[in-house]
Amino acid sequence: MAKTLSDAYRNKLEEPVPNDPEKRTWAELIAEAQVRDAVRGNVQAAREIADRTEGKAKQAIEFEDATLARSFERMTTEELEAYARDGSVPIWFPKGNDLS
């Protein structure tokens, strides 16, 4: 007996389709239908196939840390030169969890 809906789906998809002369499982029948739809130009079906076989496309997320930007703006010329020279930052400069 399935413990979750996901388990029930997995179990059902593994079952053979009744009266199917090719003895395909429900999963095979669904996959075949998706491929046919994709070939006919259904972009959503093609995307689903790609997501399942190649993984979802990664999305670039760009963000700006205002605290870090303000800290660099606050640095003196000497502090900026030290940072450029050896990567050192002043003791007041935010670190790790302080960036918010």
N, C-alpha and C positions, 0 to 999 in steps of 0.2 A: 504494500500500500504506500502511495506517495505521501511524503510528509509536507511538501509545499506545492504550490501551483507550478513552480518551475520543474519540480520532480515529475509531476503529472504530465506536463507538456513533453518532457524528455521521454518519458515512458510511452506516451501516445505516438510520438514521432518515430519511435523505433519499431512500432507495430506494422505488420504488413497491411496493405490496403485490401479490404475484403473484395474478393472476386476480380482482383487485378491479374490479368493473364501473365504479366511480367514479374509478378510477386514483389513489386516495389514497396518500400516503406512510405509512410506519410511524409517523412522528411525528404525522401527522393522525389516524390510527386510535387511537393511544394517547391523544391529547388528547380525542378524541370519547368514549372509554371513561371517562376521568377526569371529564368533564363529566356524563355520564350517572350515574356513581356519586355525584357531588356532589349532583345533583338528587334522587337517591333518599335523600339524608340521610347519606351517608358524609362525616363531618366531616374525616377525614384527606385525602380527595380534594379537598374544598373548600379545605382549608388549603394543599395542594400547588398548586392553581390560583392562589390568592391570592399565595403566595410567589413563584411564577414570573412572575406578571403585575404585581404591585404591590411586590414586594420583601418580605423578611422583616420582621416587625414589630420595631421597636427595643425593646430592654429597658433600663429604667433600672437602673443599677447604683449603689448607694449605698455609700460607704465612708468611713471616718474615719481621718484621719492623726493618729495618737497623738502623734507628735513635735511637730506643729504645735500641737495642743491643749495639750500640756504646756508649750510655749514661751509661749503666751499666759497660762497660769496662773502662770508664773514672772515675768512682767512686773510691775514696780512700778506704783504708781498714776500716777507721773509718765510712765512709759513708755507706759502705756495711754492717758493723756490726749494724749500726742504722736501716738500712732497714730490716735486718734479725730479729732484736729485736722487732721493733714496726711498721715496714712498712713505716717509714718516708724516704723521699728522699730529696736531697739537693735542695735549692731554684733555682738553675740553671737547674735542671732536667726538660725535656720537659713534658708538660701537655696537655692532650686532643688534641686540634687542632694543637699543635706544632709538633705532630708526623707525619712527612712526609719526 
